[in-house]
Amino acid sequence: MNIIKTKRAYESASEDDGFRVYIDKLWPRGLSHETFHYDLWEKGIAPSTELREWFHEDPDNRWEGFREKYTDELKNSPIFADFRKLLTPHSVITLLYSSHDELHNNAIVVKEMLVNK
């Protein structure tokens, strides 16, 4: 069984992060390639541009809709299916995201999908 965590990309890496996966489409603003530590950048499972932009227009009122639509995107994504398999050998996985909102972001949805299979 995997332990899956979420963490902002701007937080320092730690040994207990395990396998670090950045799951946003865009590079985290202000971080350099030398200072941002990750094992895998999986852009292919990031929310579609249309969904991301729709959510950011009104995040306070669109979280549940975003969550449902993004879950559907992941369910229908062959990249996400391959991503799940790739994570199998890792006992601890940290999903890295750029959002300022620690409770309403794509990593929360990805974690739910991985845990609930």
C-alpha positions as CSV (number, residue, x, y, z in Angstrom):
1,M,0.0,0.0,0.0
2,N,1.3,3.4,-0.9
3,I,1.3,6.5,1.3
4,I,0.3,9.5,-0.8
5,K,0.9,13.0,0.4
6,T,0.3,16.4,-1.1
7,K,2.7,19.4,-0.8
8,R,3.1,22.8,-2.4
9,A,6.0,22.9,-4.8
10,Y,7.4,25.9,-2.9
11,E,7.9,23.9,0.3
12,S,11.3,22.4,0.8
13,A,11.9,18.8,-0.1
14,S,12.4,16.4,2.8
15,E,13.5,12.8,3.0
16,D,10.1,11.6,4.1
17,D,8.6,12.9,0.8
18,G,9.5,9.7,-1.0
19,F,8.9,9.8,-4.7
20,R,8.2,13.4,-5.6
21,V,5.8,14.0,-8.6
22,Y,5.0,17.5,-9.9
23,I,1.5,17.3,-11.4
24,D,0.9,20.8,-12.9
25,K,1.1,21.7,-16.6
26,L,3.0,24.9,-16.0
27,W,6.4,25.3,-14.3
28,P,6.1,26.8,-10.7
29,R,6.6,30.5,-11.0
30,G,9.8,31.7,-9.3
31,L,11.4,28.3,-8.8
32,S,14.6,27.4,-10.7
33,H,15.4,24.0,-12.1
34,E,18.3,23.9,-9.6
35,T,16.2,24.5,-6.5
36,F,13.0,22.6,-7.3
37,H,13.5,19.0,-6.6
38,Y,11.2,16.4,-8.1
39,D,11.6,12.8,-9.4
40,L,8.9,13.1,-12.1
41,W,7.0,15.9,-13.8
42,E,3.8,14.4,-15.1
43,K,2.1,17.2,-17.1
44,G,-0.2,14.8,-18.8
45,I,-2.4,14.4,-15.8
46,A,-2.9,18.1,-15.1
47,P,-6.4,19.5,-15.6
48,S,-7.2,20.6,-19.1
49,T,-6.5,24.3,-19.8
50,E,-10.2,24.9,-20.2
51,L,-11.1,23.3,-16.9
52,R,-8.3,25.1,-15.0
53,E,-9.3,28.5,-16.4
54,W,-13.0,27.8,-15.7
55,F,-12.2,26.9,-12.1
56,H,-9.9,30.0,-11.5
57,E,-12.7,32.3,-12.6
58,D,-14.7,31.5,-9.4
59,P,-12.8,29.1,-7.2
60,D,-14.9,29.7,-4.2
61,N,-18.1,28.5,-5.9
62,R,-16.7,26.0,-8.5
63,W,-14.7,23.6,-6.3
64,E,-17.2,20.8,-6.4
65,G,-17.8,21.2,-10.1
66,F,-14.0,21.2,-10.7
67,R,-13.6,18.1,-8.7
68,E,-16.2,16.2,-10.6
69,K,-15.0,17.4,-14.0
70,Y,-11.4,16.7,-13.2
71,T,-12.2,13.3,-11.9
72,D,-13.9,12.5,-15.2
73,E,-10.9,13.7,-17.1
74,L,-8.6,11.4,-15.0
75,K,-10.9,8.4,-15.4
76,N,-10.8,8.8,-19.2
77,S,-7.1,9.4,-19.4
78,P,-4.7,6.6,-20.6
79,I,-1.9,8.7,-19.2
80,F,-3.4,8.6,-15.7
81,A,-3.8,4.8,-16.0
82,D,-0.1,4.5,-16.9
83,F,0.8,6.9,-14.1
84,R,-0.9,4.7,-11.5
85,K,1.2,1.7,-12.6
86,L,4.3,3.8,-12.5
87,L,3.7,4.6,-8.8
88,T,3.2,1.0,-7.7
89,P,6.8,0.3,-6.6
90,H,7.0,3.5,-4.5
91,S,5.9,3.2,-0.9
92,V,5.7,7.0,-0.3
93,I,4.6,9.4,-3.0
94,T,4.3,13.2,-2.7
95,L,2.2,15.0,-5.2
96,L,3.5,18.5,-5.8
97,Y,1.3,21.4,-6.9
98,S,1.7,25.1,-7.3
99,S,-1.6,26.5,-6.1
100,H,-1.8,28.7,-3.1
101,D,-4.9,27.0,-1.9
102,E,-4.0,23.9,0.1
103,L,-7.5,22.6,0.3
104,H,-8.8,23.1,-3.3
105,N,-6.3,22.1,-5.9
106,N,-5.6,19.4,-8.5
107,A,-3.4,17.4,-6.1
108,I,-6.3,16.8,-3.8
109,V,-8.3,15.2,-6.6
110,V,-5.4,13.1,-7.9
111,K,-4.8,11.8,-4.4
112,E,-8.5,10.9,-4.0
113,M,-8.3,9.0,-7.3
114,L,-5.2,7.1,-6.3
115,V,-6.4,6.2,-2.9
116,N,-9.9,5.2,-4.0
117,K,-8.8,3.4,-7.1
